[in-house]
Structures are given as structure tokens and as C-alpha cells.
Amino acid sequence: MLRNISMYVFSLMLAVMSLACSPGDIVPRPEPLDYALTIKRTTADAKSIKVEATFFCLSGEGTVAEVGVAYRPSETYEWSYAKAGSVASPFTVIVDSLVPQTEYELAAYLKATDGEQFVSPSRAVVTGEEVYDPTPHPDSVSWYELPEVDFAEDLQFVTHFTTIDGEQVRNFSMLYDYTYKVAHWVAYPLHDCYMGSSGRSEAWDFDPVIPQTYQMNMARAGFLDESGYSSYDRGHQLPSADRTIDNKTNAATFYYTNMTPQQSSFNRGMWGSLEEFVRYNVPPSDTLYVVTGCAMTTTDQPKPLFASHKTYGDRIAVPRAYFKVLVRSSIDGARPNDDNAECIAFWLPNVSMTGTKLNASMAISVSELERLSGFEFFPELSDKTKEQLDTSDWIWKK
């Protein structure tokens, strides 16, 4: 049983005392294995604390069986434990289901295979204020762009709002993955009312309604993936250029949750061309409904790829492919339906496509994208409508 952290000093004394010979010993017993544990960094939000810690064996030997974090509210005596997913140094543990605005005492712990147990000096961390999340249940709204929402574990559905001409309107919605630290999709309406002259706010920041412990800090660029490749941009899913009515509306596009590690030449080339294609196909006086997303695995690449941040040390999934799917009505002012819907979709690998121009041959049907991505788009439309593809409905830039 893990000894109480409050007995840390006492445990060190016992370790020293164990070096002495017992009565009758002819040769001193071998020195027990001692470990040094240190908490390097903590990141707290309202209900969780991310703890980053390191350890090493002072004698240069030994096998570690388990590492993790012990924690408790500072005014209580009972400890709880969060085990790290793997035994490695450094290691990261997320302690969740905490109480907002509460001081917690934390310490790293280690269990050696020989039964020895060690703890680090403890530190106090205060959780933040609980953030108001205005996200509605998707079944309570009739936003046309929303795919079917999956409420599986480690996924969070989020909607961000903004104010335009004194009226609160939706900015965008997303399905965010705590494990991959990316949004599987970002859904948004595109209309002239969102467009203006504010330009890029460059307001890089954490998403205020998703726990920071599950976000990658992207204040700076710089990723290195498991293969040693590092030419990645912080690629927007909802483009900054699609939200230029004012700085506040634009700033939300710079939340880290809207970013993914995107191959640089792809981001600045083919992907940028696709974003332009979307904008010049917005109906002059109506709405284009858009879903942008990414896939961490594909049929050809079934294993997720992760990249570590060069500055902040955290890791994030690198999408294998990206997609966009669009729908609009052929009749101004009418909600898209099986009689008037114009649909188109794209699925592009996250690789350099230098010299290749966006063209109609790259388009696929909504049904095909559903098969590739595993998501259901535009649930109001029938499968027959989503299987249709007429590229002549869309403007292609020469």
C-alpha cells in the first residue's frame, strides 16, 4: 500500500537506516534502490489538472512497475491515485472530476518491482472557475450543417456563438476528441453576414469551454512526428478568412481546438485553394452549409500518427486526410431538401500536392465521404440525394 505523502521525510529516514547492518550480519545488505521523482509542470482548469513528472533511479538500476499521481483536496486526509498509462520518464497524468476553485495537493508516486515505493515532494494546485458552456444539445436545434453527433467517451460536442448586428448567432460547432487533441469535424454556416474586413486576429488561445488539459498549446508553431518529419503548419479547420466580420468572431477561429498539424505545402497550396473554392460558391443572398474535418486513420494507413510539440512537449494526432462537404439550396431562401439540394464533397490526403490544381475530378459524393469518414452528414437528406454528384452546379476557378 502506498505510504502517505505526509510521511515522505520519514520514508527517507527509513531508507537511510536500512543501510546499516542488522545484529549478526557479517556483510552489509545491498543498498536498496532509490528513485528521484519530480513534478515538472501542472496545468489546471476548472475540473482537471494535468501533471507532468519525471523520475530516475539514483543507483542506475532497478525496474519500475507503476508510476502515477496521488492527489487530495488540501483540507482532507484521504488520498486518491491516478495511474499513468505507461511506465516511462517523463510521464503525464490527467486528474479529472475535480471541484472548481479548490486547492489540491499532488505528488508523483513510483512503485518498483521489488516492492519499494517512492513519492515526490508535494505541491498545491488550485483549480479554476467553472466555465459557462452555452452549447445546446444537438437534438434541440435545427442547424442544417450539423452531422449526426457521436457522444462516445472522450468526445465533446461544442458550439461557439458570436454577436452580429446585435443578434446572437452560431459561429461554429465541433466534435472534439480528448485523446487525439483535434476536432473530428467543424460545422458552420457560411453567409455574407460573417464576412467583413477585420482580417486575421492572430488571437491564438485555448478554447474556453474545453478543458485545457485536453488541448495542445499551439501558441507557437513547431511539431515533430514519430517519423522525424517536422514541416507542419497550424492548419485551421474553419478558415480565419471565413469569419472576418469583426475581431471577436475571427478570434474564435484561432482556438487551438480548431487547429491540426497540417503538412505545410498542402496547407498553403491545395487546402488553401479548396478554402477559396468554398468562399466563391456561397450563394449571393443565401447560406452555404459546410463541414470540415479530418481522419486520423485511413484504409491505407490504419495506425494513428502522433507529433510532439517542440516547445511545449505535448503530443497531438496528425490527420492522415482532410475533408470538406458542402450543401446549399438551388432556390434562394429555401432550406435544402431532396428536391433542391446541391451537394459536393472532397477527401484529400495530408501530403504535399505541389503543382496539382483543384479540379472537378477531385470531387466525390456525400455518400462516398460518409463511407470514408464514418460520419453521417446532412441527416435531412435521403441517401439517394447524397449519392448524386453534379460538378457543373459549382463554380471552378480557372
Steps between C-alpha positions, in 0.01 A plus 500: 500500500636840402625681808347835584670794334508675835745226606743585220779622727452203730527261204833651401625447854400135478688465172817635661457283809470190282863542395617396848580140584257301706637329813693192395550613136850428375466693170277812464186439299488648146395862483129523410408661171415868543309712249469874454157625393418856400185675384617723218181678400129515580217644291165553669155592381166483676469123541834345411873532554765373258816393680831454318767320702837327467689230688839331497676235702781640716691173496464452126317170542151377566172433325194717540160336521271803517503878507223752551369786708355506851261785574254631756321824588742686729255504790439123500707196598394235251716457191389389156726365227518541123722247324703600193420313181859381458816474708736755348674820592375763451136401554171691493188436704168684477310511829137578423154522659633765739315784673542850351684767701645248744858454619639149444821345626678281248811282489647257251537142616702200383476129578806286431469132413685408819220653707672827584276807470597864462327838483610847394472814705140619474374824353174691527295583190174694488236409242343780299151642478235295331447629147151560369442282194207617288510194272147368442414137455515439123149352503364833628615704199430476128837616366528348158879461500513269805598138432364226722676556833683215672503524880763232556745521788783755455295701248350844570245679285549878514332801342649848500277803452563857392297821470429658162287814468394463861374144457661187643572249224697179482861533393588132465458159663749217537546145621823505700707196596686507835734216397608634162473868611334593171144555381369220279284758327412870513157595364395855412269710283665728246308817413586858405410611855817329630725680254660841544840667520637411843775278360693249710489563874792261571331446840655158566348364821346205682136422430316632810238223519726198455731401789850632435643168616364344181628769265835544328661837569558648153609851592802420285534281196733202506419128481718193465323175412600144582678458167714812551300720260449857618361711213156563651286815524229575752222437251154650554193282449266801499709750300577838650395655168146362544447709817610859437194700611686608817798407717294312761340272242835443331684436829302180560650349184840518675399273787744210517208259465445630145861415405674186381857424389464547126773432248635846412495484121155337509364771732638783288417337169219255433319557831508876453358458150215289637424766762479759223271269300263486795486879537426580137219243498303672777159604360482881467204532735481161666695249710752232415521227766850362554661221698879483509672209668789260516571130536773363725497165320417386150469164327859528378630645829312328784740613776473855644804724464594731788722806516657666801521875542859622487438773759228367730571127486140382470391272218218517249366278222600586144205452262557258219236672286266802498153548362244767418135447421264774378129534441279788388158549350454577131207722603588820689354508849394133498634243743689226314292189439491205265349714224742795503823395674835544328770294673871445451780350708880465499743255664868593480809335654716709734799495267676739267301556180726763347412578140156338516202733457157450650269368231164330458657153477589525871137536609312207650142446610383552857425129523856413403635737766274337758653163412854638527452702819244298694285808569146571381461843339182701439260250661197672343607385155425153365775257403390535137563874505836459674612249239455757222786723383473768232822701485343739248295650785818654640734780391851380424775758498699500179 
